[in-house]
Structure formats: structure tokens, C-alpha cells
Amino acid sequence: MILYYAPGACSQASHIALIAAALPHRLIKVGRDKRTEEGSDFNLINPKGYTPALDLGDGTVLTESLAILIYIAEQSGMLLAPSGLERWRALEATAFMTSEIHRGFTPYFRNGTAQEKDSAAQTLFTLFETLATQLGDKQYLVGERLTIADCYLFVMLSWAAMMGVAVPSSLSDYRARMKGEPSIAQALVAEGLA
Ligand SMILES: N[C@@H](CCC(=O)N[C@@H](CS)C(=O)NCC(=O)O)C(=O)O
């Protein structure tokens, strides 16, 4: 498989998942100019123009983090319970992050005004509180093992840290702890962010 990614972008969640699931993959970096590091026009690979995009190995390209993360989980039998409430809670949290929380950062990525960023930071804190409640004093967001929800949460918390957006302290502690997860540490090195 080939993961089209940008360092530190939401594609990092798929990257972490591929490593945690031990699925063989190759990385191709995509620049802001929409060209891959190999010189191809990324818009021809993913007409939506954004990462992540996952080439399943036969030229079929899957997009949208939620779909890619579920695909990785189902290919490996890891990172998502096969049935039951833990499956639905992990999917619920991941959908919440790929839509509500991801969108919450828009003013930071689109050069918003200080006022827009301030308002976004307040909204984001409230959204992150939902996840802090779900985490409680557990090690992982859902159940007792790393799931696709943790892969995505780590990235959202890294964005918050980078933008100076406050999050509940239990989530800051969680992020510090998760940096020690082998799959996360490996992804950060591979993306040149360690
Ligand atoms: N709905 C997409 C959003 C993907 C997305 O926003 N990707 C960003 C990086 S986090 C991107 O590539 N932005 C570059 C652009 O839109 O030009 C998903 O969940 O995968």
C-alpha cells in the first residue's frame, strides 16, 4: 500500500494506524504545491487534492480518514473491536474528530483573525472536554488497547499544542504518554517530526 501524506497533517493518523497494524506500506510525501515528492500531480491521484489518500496496492485509491482508518483496522484485525459497544464508541469518537474537531481548527489553517481563533479555541476546548470525559482515567480512549480513535486523537492534540489551543489537562497527559507508543514514535520519526 502507498500512503500519500503531509508531515503532521491528519494523514498522520492513518500513518500511525498502518504502523500499529503492521501492514506493509510505503510513504509518498505531498507538498503544498500538490506535487508528490516523486514529481507527480497529486490532483490526478486524489482529485479532492488532500491527504490522506491510500493506494490499496493495485492503483485503487481510498480517501477520507475515517474510511482509511476502518480499512486499515479491517485488513489487520487490529485497532477496532469487531463488534459490540467498543466498536461503536471508537467509530463515534473518530467521526467526531474527523468532522467536528478537525473543522474547529479551520481559522488556524486559513489565516483567521485573532477573534476567529479565540472563538475557535473556546469551541475546541469544549469539544475536547467530551473526549476527556470519555477517556476518564483510562490509558486509551476506548477499551484497553490502541484503536483508530487514539491514532486520530494524538494528531488533534498535537495540532492543539502547535497552535497554542488549550485542552483539558488529562488530554495533555494522554498526549505525553502516547508519544511513547512505539507506532506513534515511529511515525513521528518517519515524518521528520521527532
Ligand atoms: N475530509 C478529509 C479532510 C482531509 C484534509 O483536510 N486534509 C488536509 C490535511 S489535514 C489537507 O490535505 N489539506 C490540504 C488542502 O486541502 O489543500 C479527511 O477526513 O480525510
The ligand as an ORCA input file, in Angstrom:
! r2SCAN-3c Opt
* xyz 0 1
  N     -12.255     15.035      4.937
  C     -10.852     14.744      4.778
  C     -10.066     16.011      5.120
  C      -8.614     15.861      4.729
  C      -7.853     17.167      4.930
  O      -8.418     18.205      5.310
  N      -6.551     17.086      4.694
  C      -5.683     18.246      4.858
  C      -4.533     17.930      5.786
  S      -5.089     17.665      7.445
  C      -5.089     18.643      3.527
  O      -4.526     17.832      2.816
  N      -5.200     19.918      3.204
  C      -4.597     20.459      2.037
  C      -5.603     21.119      1.166
  O      -6.826     20.977      1.408
  O      -5.176     21.767      0.228
  C     -10.455     13.565      5.664
  O     -11.073     13.368      6.712
  O      -9.543     12.823      5.282
*
